[in-house]
Structures are given as structure tokens and as C-alpha cells.
């Protein structure tokens, strides 16, 4: 007997796909068969803020005085080799009852790491800070933290974090580790970790685990993985993914069970035997068909289906956190959310992890300004947020792991952000790119081509009323070629229903516009 199509409601039959900004309650037609399980709220005890230890005369007339007594012992807690002491300081700081309130998000005029720390309530507006040298604990600079930078006490100028370090006569490329709050002696680096551990940030990066309702009859997805719409769908017998037969170019319905292309080996198309998952393209493969073999004695954290995916992954990882300077004081950097910084074995790796996480949080604030809240109609996952934080899911359609965020900055201020996922040498996607209103027309789209210069095709989803702009200004074209459509159907590309169309652009012949780590030669 042939496969029976499952009739599901059309997603674009009611309302619009985009809710208003910041509201999770404005998604339409939430699926009653599915839901994100509620998380148990964390409780915390209120403790008074740790009292700062000050030395006489350090309020301005003795800006380079030496830290002594208890202050030296506190400073030793900031040294990388005594991270346990530093962690206790963070825990005390996290549990304290703050004497200041969070700054409303609408009051933020610049998107910086400092403005994020202030908006999270970890650092107070106009709180006094010191720049300390690591070996001796001397105060080399004093200032006050604002949302737009640090006001230097000696010259009353507003400077960036890097400029504040240079003003103190040092250059470590790790200024956040040496700038401490004068009251608690907690470094801005530790404040970044504390803000990242806040429940609000923790919720944004959680895994989108979708569970069927206890009495659910149908446990498959309600939207086609290719077009994100409903209707007559064919269901995978292994995972929750569903498809329109026409979207995957299926002319005849299968006889018996059917498995989607994410549940079979990418080479032989079967599911028999042990399958490994590629860390770059997320496709499954048999070791006998190709790719790296799984070593049960020394289990690797990453496995790849072939040399191409491995080279793309390694190149993208080398670019993470590397700042690329451009003209007019602009720079672009490539970030991705990293794991817990406590697990890092290398001090440099830990600093990079914390910096990446902080910039991802700021990038989400930029994206949240630029886009209305885009909620998945059935799973209620926040699509833009999940993409920026590269959140995974047990539903392939809303699995956004593998996304990187490229940001454009001027000094410490983030002015543009874009989300990029590379599926292979032939294809990359950029579902969201946003620039803050006062910094439009800075050429961010052209800058981002450097991140994916070795990819042949870039695909974006665009609202129908904006396709003219993308075609005329950025040289995109509608996806109309049947071969390209069929190739795209084999990848988990972000797509939305209603009036959103796919556009593409060929990049392989375009020149390199900016500096970047060189790509290895093909074998």
C-alpha cells in the first residue's frame, strides 16, 4: 500500500508570520501537540554587595598607589592561576542584592559590551573602575563606566575599553581582565561571565527541545522542512521532519516506510549499520562510504564526512574572534557562541570564549532592534534569537546549530550583525542581516562576503516587497533554476512561509574585499 499523506493546516492561511518585537505571546496557531517543556525557576539568596577595600588617597590624588594588605589578597584572586578564588568572588557578586536597577533597553544609545553589562544590571552606570597591572597590582588608570565607554578621570575624555588600557600605558589585548570595579575589585572580565550566567541569558541559548503532548496522536512536525508551510505532508518514519512531495521533487509516493535525507547516509542513502554525524554539515554517513572513522577508545569531539567539510570547519573556527580592520575606523569579526569558559584549559582560549559570548549577546540586541519577533508558529521557538545563539533542536527544521555571527563595529560599538551558516563548498545561507538605524548604508553585506569567499552560492530569504532592493543593489536573483532548487532541497536552509522568497548570488568569482586568514590549498 502506498504512503498516505498527512493533511495539516496551511500555516499562511491566517495572520502574518511576524509578531511584534520582543513578545513571545504573539505567535499564531501554536501546535497543541507540541510544547517546549517549562524550566524550573532558579532561586537565589539576596546578599549585601561586597564592600570595596579602598586605600587612603586613591580617590584621584594617588592614582598610581600600590595595593597593600587585604587589597593585595583580593587582587591575587584575579590572577588566572587562582581562578577558584575569582569564581567565589563572582558567586558573591551574583548573589548580592544590587543597590541599582537595570537600565531600560530603550535608553541604550550604543551597543557595546559595557552597555550590555549595564543593561543586565551587573555593572552600575558611572561606577568607578581602575586599571591594574597584573604583576604588582598598581593602579595605572581611573575612570567611570558609562553605556558609551569609560570616562577617564585624568582627562575627562570618553574612551573605549582598549583606549583606556592604552591610556594606562599597557597593551595586553585583554583589557577586560585588568579593568576592575573599584568597589568590589571584580574585573570586567568576571562581570562578563556573571552576566552570561544570568537566567535571562541562559534562557536565550537553551536547546529547543520539543516534546509531544502526553496524549498527542501525531508526533511529526506540522511544517514542511523546505518551505515552512503546511498542507499534505509526507512524514519521516525516524525523525519528526515532514515534507511536501513537490518540495523534494518526489513524483511517486513511496511504498511502506520512508526516511528523509537527514536520517540516511549521505553517500549510499541507506540507514543500515552505524551512522556518524558530520560536525559541519550535520549529515549522517557510514565510515565504509567515506569520512572519518569513529574511534571508541579516543572519542573525538568532531567528526567529518569528508575533507571538504573538515577544511571548511577548521577555516571557520580559525576566523572566530579574529578582528579584521577596515577603513574609517571600522572592523568586522566572526563570532560563535562558545561553551562554558570554566572548562577552558588555556587562558587565551578562556578569554576568547568569554569575548565571543559577550559579543553574541550584544549582536542579539542589535538583531532585536532590527527585526520584529519571528516566532515559529508551532514550536514557539524564537527564530532570530535561536539563530544568533546557534541553538540546537531535536526538530531538524528549527535546528540552528552551526550558525556564525559576523559583526561590524566602530571602536567598541556594534553597528551591524549578520547570521551565516555554511553547508558546504557549494552553499551558504544568510537569513538575517541587520544594521542599526543611524548606521545604515555602511556596506555590511559586501563586507560579509569575505567570510564566505570560497562558497559558490549564497542563499537568503527575503520578503517579497524587498526583493527588488536585493536584486538591484546587491545583485541577487530569484531561485528559479530547477537544478538549484533540487540541490537546495537537500539542505536544512532557514525558510519562512507566506510572502518570503529565496534569493541567491554566485560568489566564487567575486574578488576578496578584506583581509582574512588564508585558505589551505586543496589536496
C-alpha positions in Angstrom: 0.0 0.0 0.0 1.3 3.4 -0.9 2.2 6.1 1.7 -0.8 8.1 3.0 -0.2 11.9 3.1 -1.0 13.6 6.3 -3.2 16.6 5.9 -2.1 19.5 8.0 -3.4 23.1 8.2 -1.7 25.7 6.0 0.5 27.9 8.1 -0.1 31.1 6.0 -3.9 30.8 6.0 -4.3 33.1 8.9 -2.5 36.3 10.1 1.1 37.2 9.4 4.2 35.2 10.3 5.9 38.2 12.1 4.8 39.2 15.5 5.7 42.5 17.2 9.2 42.9 18.6 10.1 41.2 21.8 6.7 39.4 22.5 6.6 35.6 22.7 2.8 35.7 23.0 2.0 36.9 19.6 2.7 33.7 17.6 -0.3 32.4 15.8 -1.8 28.9 15.8 0.6 27.2 18.3 0.5 23.4 17.9 -1.3 21.8 20.8 0.6 18.5 20.2 3.9 20.1 21.0 5.4 22.4 23.5 8.8 23.4 25.0 8.9 22.0 28.5 8.9 24.5 31.2 12.2 25.1 33.1 12.3 25.1 36.8 12.9 28.6 38.1 16.2 29.2 39.8 16.1 30.7 43.3 18.8 32.9 44.7 19.5 34.3 48.1 19.9 38.0 48.5 23.3 39.1 49.9 24.7 42.6 50.5 27.1 43.8 47.9 30.7 43.1 48.8 32.3 46.2 50.3 35.2 47.6 48.3 38.5 48.0 50.1 40.0 51.4 49.4 43.4 52.9 50.3 43.6 56.4 51.5 44.3 58.9 48.8 43.3 56.6 46.0 40.3 58.7 45.0 42.3 60.8 42.5 45.4 62.3 44.1 47.2 58.9 44.2 46.1 57.2 41.0 49.2 55.0 40.9 49.3 53.9 44.5 50.3 50.3 45.3 47.7 47.9 46.6 48.5 46.6 50.0 47.2 44.3 52.8 43.7 42.9 52.1 43.7 44.6 48.7 46.7 42.5 47.6 44.9 39.4 48.7 41.9 40.4 46.7 44.0 41.1 43.7 45.6 37.6 43.9 42.1 36.3 43.3 42.0 37.9 39.9 45.2 36.2 38.8 44.5 33.4 36.2 46.3 30.8 38.3 43.8 31.3 41.2 40.6 31.1 39.3 38.8 29.3 42.2 39.1 32.5 44.3 37.9 34.5 41.4 35.0 32.2 40.9 34.0 32.7 44.6 34.1 36.5 44.0 31.7 36.1 41.0 29.4 34.0 43.1 29.3 36.6 45.8 28.7 39.3 43.3 25.9 37.3 41.6 24.1 36.7 44.9 24.3 40.2 46.2 21.3 42.4 46.4 22.1 45.1 43.9 21.7 48.7 45.0 21.0 49.8 41.5 18.4 48.9 38.9 18.9 47.7 35.3 19.0 50.4 32.6 15.9 50.2 30.3 16.9 48.8 26.9 15.3 51.8 25.2 17.9 54.1 27.0 20.8 52.4 25.3 22.2 54.6 22.6 25.3 52.5 21.8 25.5 48.7 21.6 28.7 47.8 23.4 29.8 45.1 25.9 29.7 47.8 28.6 26.1 48.8 27.7 25.2 45.1 27.8 26.7 44.7 31.3 24.8 47.8 32.5 21.5 46.7 30.9 22.0 43.3 32.6 22.4 45.0 36.0 25.9 43.6 36.6 27.7 47.0 36.4 26.2 50.3 37.5 26.1 53.4 35.4 29.0 55.7 36.4 30.6 53.0 38.6 34.2 53.7 39.3 36.8 51.4 37.7 40.6 51.1 38.0 43.1 49.7 35.5 45.5 47.4 37.4 48.8 45.9 36.2 49.0 42.1 36.7 52.4 41.6 38.4 52.2 44.3 41.1 48.6 45.5 41.3 49.4 49.1 40.8 46.5 51.4 39.8 47.6 52.8 36.5 44.3 54.5 35.5 41.0 55.5 36.9 37.6 56.1 35.2 33.9 55.7 35.3 31.8 53.2 33.3 29.1 54.6 31.0 26.9 53.0 28.4 29.1 54.6 25.7 32.5 53.9 27.1 34.8 54.8 30.0 35.2 58.4 31.2 38.9 58.8 32.0 39.3 60.6 35.3 42.6 62.3 34.4 41.4 63.9 31.2 37.6 63.6 31.4 37.5 62.1 27.9 35.2 59.3 26.8 37.3 56.4 25.6 36.8 52.8 24.6 38.0 49.9 26.7 41.1 49.5 24.5 41.9 53.2 24.6 41.6 53.2 28.4 44.2 50.4 28.5 46.4 52.3 26.2 46.0 55.5 28.3 47.2 53.4 31.3 50.4 52.7 29.4 49.7 49.0 28.8 48.8 46.8 25.8 47.8 43.2 26.7 44.9 42.8 24.2 42.9 41.6 27.2 41.8 44.9 28.8 38.7 43.4 30.4 40.9 41.3 32.7 42.8 44.3 34.1 39.9 46.8 34.5 38.3 46.2 37.9 35.3 47.7 39.7 36.7 49.9 42.5 34.1 48.8 45.0 34.2 45.1 44.7 37.6 44.6 42.8 35.7 42.3 40.3 37.2 42.6 36.9 35.1 43.5 33.9 36.1 40.1 32.5 34.4 38.4 35.5 31.4 40.7 35.1 31.1 39.4 31.5 31.0 35.8 32.9 28.5 36.8 35.6 26.2 38.5 33.0 26.4 35.4 30.8 25.4 33.2 33.7 22.3 35.3 34.4 19.0 33.4 34.0 17.9 35.8 31.2 20.9 34.9 29.1 20.7 31.3 30.0 17.1 31.1 28.6 18.2 32.7 25.3 20.7 30.0 24.5 18.8 26.9 25.7 18.4 23.8 23.4 15.0 23.9 21.7 13.8 20.5 22.9 10.3 20.0 21.5 8.2 17.3 23.3 4.9 15.9 22.1 2.0 16.4 24.4 1.2 13.4 26.6 -1.9 12.5 24.6 -0.6 13.6 21.2 -1.6 11.3 18.3 0.8 12.8 15.8 4.4 13.4 16.8 5.6 14.7 13.4 6.3 18.4 12.5 3.4 20.5 11.2 5.5 22.4 8.7 7.5 21.3 5.6 11.2 21.5 6.1 11.7 23.1 2.7 9.0 25.8 2.6 7.9 26.0 6.2 4.3 25.7 5.2 1.6 23.1 6.0 -0.8 21.0 3.8 -0.4 17.5 2.6 2.9 16.3 4.1 5.0 13.2 3.9 6.5 12.2 7.2 9.8 10.6 8.0 9.5 7.4 9.9 12.6 8.1 12.0 12.6 11.8 12.9 9.8 14.4 13.2 10.6 16.0 9.8 7.9 16.4 7.2 7.9 17.5 3.5 5.7 18.4 0.6 6.4 15.8 -2.0 6.8 18.5 -4.6 9.3 20.3 -2.4 11.6 17.3 -2.6 10.8 16.5 -6.2 9.1 13.3 -5.3 6.9 12.2 -8.2 5.6 8.9 -6.7 4.7 8.3 -3.1 6.9 5.5 -1.5 5.7 2.0 -0.7 5.9 1.4 3.0 8.3 3.2 5.4 10.2 6.3 4.2 13.2 8.1 5.7 14.3 11.7 5.0 17.7 12.7 3.8 18.8 13.6 7.3 18.2 10.0 8.6 20.2 8.1 6.0 23.8 8.0 4.8 24.6 11.0 2.6 26.6 8.7 0.3 24.6 5.5 -0.1 21.1 6.7 1.0 20.5 3.8 3.5 20.2 3.7 7.3 21.5 0.2 7.9 24.6 0.0 10.2 26.3 2.6 12.4 25.9 6.2 11.2 28.1 9.1 12.3 27.1 12.7 12.1 29.3 15.3 10.4 30.2 18.3 12.6 30.0 20.7 9.7 27.0 19.7 7.5 25.1 17.7 10.1 24.6 14.9 7.6 24.9 11.2 8.5 27.5 8.9 6.9 28.8 5.3 7.1 32.5 5.0 7.7 32.8 2.5 4.9 31.2 5.0 2.5 33.6 7.9 3.4 34.6 10.3 6.1 36.4 10.0 9.4 36.1 6.8 11.4 34.8 6.8 15.0 37.5 5.8 17.5 35.7 4.3 20.5 38.9 4.4 22.6 39.6 8.1 21.9 36.3 9.6 21.0 36.7 12.8 19.0 34.6 15.9 19.7 34.3 16.5 16.0 33.8 14.1 13.0 33.6 15.0 9.4 32.0 13.2 6.4 34.9 14.2 4.1 37.9 16.5 3.6 35.8 19.4 2.3 33.7 19.7 5.4 36.7 19.4 7.6 38.6 22.2 5.9 35.5 24.5 5.9 35.0 23.8 9.7 38.7 24.4 10.5 38.8 27.6 8.5 35.6 29.0 10.1 37.0 28.1 13.6 40.3 29.9 12.8 38.3 33.0 12.0 36.4 33.1 15.2 37.3 36.2 17.3 39.9 37.4 14.7 39.4 41.2 14.2 39.8 42.5 10.7 40.4 46.2 10.4 38.8 48.2 7.6 38.8 51.8 6.6 37.2 54.7 8.5 37.8 53.0 11.9 35.5 50.1 11.1 36.3 46.4 11.7 34.5 43.1 11.3 34.8 40.0 13.4 33.4 36.5 13.2 31.8 35.0 16.3 30.0 32.0 17.5 28.6 31.1 21.0 31.2 29.1 22.9 30.8 26.6 25.7 31.3 27.3 29.4 34.5 29.3 29.9 35.3 27.3 33.1 36.2 24.2 31.0 38.9 26.0 29.0 42.4 24.6 29.6 44.1 27.6 28.1 43.9 31.2 29.4 43.8 32.6 25.9 41.0 30.2 25.0 39.0 31.2 28.0 39.3 34.9 27.2 38.3 34.3 23.6 35.3 32.2 24.8 34.1 35.0 27.1 34.6 37.6 24.5 32.6 35.6 21.9 29.7 35.0 24.3 29.6 38.7 25.2 29.6 39.8 21.6 26.9 37.3 20.7 24.7 38.8 23.5 25.3 42.3 22.0 24.6 41.0 18.5 21.3 39.7 19.7 20.4 43.2 21.0 21.3 44.6 17.6 19.2 42.0 15.8 16.3 42.5 18.2 16.3 46.2 17.2 16.3 45.4 13.5 13.7 42.6 13.3 10.2 42.0 14.6 9.9 39.0 16.8 9.9 36.0 14.5 8.3 33.1 16.3 7.9 29.6 14.9 4.2 29.1 14.7 4.1 25.6 16.1 7.1 25.1 18.3 7.1 28.7 19.6 10.9 28.9 19.2 12.2 32.5 18.7 13.9 32.1 15.3 16.2 35.1 15.2 17.3 34.6 18.8 17.9 30.9 18.3 20.0 31.6 15.2 22.1 34.3 16.8 22.8 31.9 19.8 23.2 28.9 17.3 20.7 26.8 19.4 20.2 23.2 18.5 17.0 21.3 18.5 15.6 17.8 18.2 13.5 19.1 15.3 15.7 19.4 12.2 13.7 22.3 10.9 14.5 24.5 13.9 18.0 23.2 14.5 20.1 26.3 14.2 23.4 24.9 15.3 26.3 25.7 13.0 25.4 29.4 12.7 28.1 32.0 13.0 27.5 35.8 13.5 29.6 38.4 11.7 29.6 41.8 13.2 30.7 45.2 12.0 32.0 47.6 14.7 33.3 51.1 15.0 35.6 51.2 18.0 33.7 49.3 20.7 30.3 50.0 19.2 28.5 47.2 17.3 26.6 48.7 14.3 25.7 45.7 12.2 25.3 41.9 12.6 24.6 39.1 10.2 23.9 35.3 10.7 25.8 32.9 8.4 25.7 29.1 8.1 27.9 27.3 5.6 26.5 24.0 4.4 29.4 23.0 2.2 31.7 24.4 -0.5 28.7 24.9 -2.8 26.2 26.7 -0.4 25.9 29.1 2.5 22.9 30.9 3.8 22.4 34.4 5.4 18.8 34.5 6.8 19.3 37.7 8.8 21.4 40.8 8.4 20.6 44.0 10.3 22.2 47.4 10.7 21.2 49.9 13.5 19.2 52.8 12.1 21.8 55.5 12.5 24.4 53.4 10.7 22.6 52.2 7.6 24.4 52.1 4.2 27.8 51.0 5.6 28.3 48.2 3.1 27.9 45.4 5.7 26.6 42.9 3.1 29.7 43.4 1.0 32.0 43.0 4.0 30.4 39.7 4.9 31.4 38.2 1.5 34.9 37.8 3.0 33.5 35.3 5.5 32.2 33.0 2.7 34.5 33.9 -0.2 35.2 30.2 -1.0 31.4 29.4 -1.3 29.9 29.3 -4.7 26.3 30.2 -3.8 24.8 32.4 -1.1 21.1 32.0 -0.3 18.9 34.4 1.6 15.2 34.5 2.4 13.7 37.9 1.5 10.3 39.5 2.0 8.5 39.9 -1.4 8.4 43.7 -1.1 12.2 43.8 -0.6 13.3 41.5 -3.4 13.8 44.5 -5.7 16.3 46.0 -3.3 18.3 42.8 -3.0 18.3 42.2 -6.8 19.1 45.8 -7.9 21.6 46.8 -5.2 23.2 43.5 -4.1 22.9 41.5 -7.4 20.9 38.7 -6.0 18.4 36.7 -8.2 15.4 34.6 -7.6 15.9 30.9 -7.2 14.3 29.7 -10.4 16.7 27.1 -11.8 15.4 23.6 -11.3 18.8 22.1 -10.6 19.5 24.7 -7.9 16.1 24.2 -6.4 16.7 20.4 -6.2 20.1 21.0 -4.7 18.7 23.3 -2.0 16.1 20.7 -1.1 18.8 18.5 0.4 19.9 21.2 3.0 18.3 22.5 6.1 18.0 26.1 4.9 16.0 28.6 7.1 12.8 29.4 5.3 9.5 31.1 6.2 6.0 30.8 4.8 3.7 33.4 3.2 5.4 36.1 1.1 9.0 35.1 1.7 11.1 34.1 -1.4 14.5 32.5 -1.8 17.2 34.6 -3.5 20.7 33.5 -4.4 24.0 35.0 -5.6 27.1 33.4 -7.0 30.2 34.4 -5.0 33.0 32.2 -6.3 34.2 34.7 -9.0 33.9 37.8 -6.8 37.2 39.5 -5.5 38.3 39.3 -1.9 37.4 42.7 -0.4 39.1 42.4 3.0 41.8 40.7 4.9 41.2 37.2 6.3 43.2 34.1 7.3 44.3 32.3 4.1 42.6 29.2 3.0 44.6 26.0 2.7 45.2 24.6 -0.8 43.0 21.8 -2.0 44.6 18.3 -1.7 
